[in-house]
Amino acid sequence: MRIVFAGTPEFAVPSLTALVSAGHDVVGVITRADAPLGRKRVLTPSPVAQAAKEIGIPVLKANRLDEAATEWVRTLAPELGVIVAYGGLVREPLLSLPTHGWINLHFSDLPRWRGAAPVQRALEAGEQRLGVTVFRLVAPLDAGDVITRDAREFPAGTTAGDALTDLATFGTAALTAAVDALAADPSAGTPQTGEASYAHKLTREDGRLDLARPVDEVLAHWAGMTPEPGAYALHDGAPLKLHELRSVDAENEGSGGVPEPGTVTLVNGAAVLALRGGALELVRVQPAGKSAMDGAAWLRGRDGKAVLA
C-alpha cells in the first residue's frame, strides 16, 4: 500500500521500518523539526527523521500538520496515513486526504488511556498488562474504530521507558496486520466499547512520590514516571531524583526494620527506603545540582541514614 508516515521519537522507528520491511511503499515521512539536545543544545533530527534518511524516504519536518503539510501530502497521493507518536493532531482536510484515511498505533488498550501518556499513566495506576491498539483517526481524540489490538504482561517495576521500548516492537505486528486488513477490506474496524479513561500529559510535579503510600503503589508511581518526567522525593527540602529502584525481599530487609516510611538506612551495604508494607532499594539517585550516583554511596556520605519526604 502507498503510505505516508508521521512519527517522531525512537519508539516510532520500529513501526516505520516494519512497514517498509512488509513491502509497503512509504512515500513520505512527516516528523517534528530538529530539536536542541545535550549540554551544547545542538540541533538534532528526530529519530524518525534519521531512520527515514537512512532508508531514503522523503521527509517533511513540521511541528504542526498545517496547510503546508497538507499540500505536501497531497502531492504524494497516499492510499493510507499512519501516525505513531508524531506529537500533533491530524485535522481536516488532511484527515480525509488519503484514500483510506489515517490509522494510529496507540500504546494502550483503547478506550482506556486515551491521550498523551498512556503507558506512563497505566503503569502509575499499577497496571501490568499493557496494550496496543491500531484504530482509525477521527476528529474526537483516540475514539475511532479499532482495527487490531494486542496486549502483554510486564513485571511490576518495569519503567515506562522500558515498556515503551518493548511495545514499540511488539506493536508492529498489530500495525502491519491492520494495514493488511484495510487492503483486504477498506471498511475494516469495530467501534470502541467499554469505559474510557484519559492519560493526561505529564508534568514535572507528577514525578513527586508520595512516600506515605504502600510500597507497591510507590513502585508503580516511580515506574510510570521513569525516565520522564523523572521520579523524585525531597531530601532536606531539595529534590532527590530516583533513577533506579529495586524491590527488596522481606528476608533481606534486615532485623528490626525501620518504623517510619521515608527513612533510608544501609542494609547489607544497600540503601533501603522503608515504606508501608515493605521497602525499596535506592540503586541510583541524583541529588540536586549533582550527577547521578550509586544510592549506597550517596547514603554513606550522610552517615548511613537519611529521611525522604
Secondary structure, DSSP 8 states (H G I E B T S, - for coil): -EEEEEE-SGGGHHHHHHHHHTT-EEEEEEE---EEETTTTEEE--HHHHHHHHHT--EEE-SS--HHHHHHHHHH--SEEEEES-SS---TTGGG-STT-EEEEESSSTTTTEES-HHHHHHHTT--EEEEEEEE--SSTT-S-EEEEEEEE--TT--HHHHHHHHHHHTHHHHHHHHHHHHH-TT--B---S---EE----GGGGB--TTSBHHHHHHHHHHTTTTT--EEEETTEEEEEEEEEE--GGGS-SS--SSTTEEEEETTEEEEEEBTEEEEEEEEEETTS--EEHHHHHHTTTTEEEB-
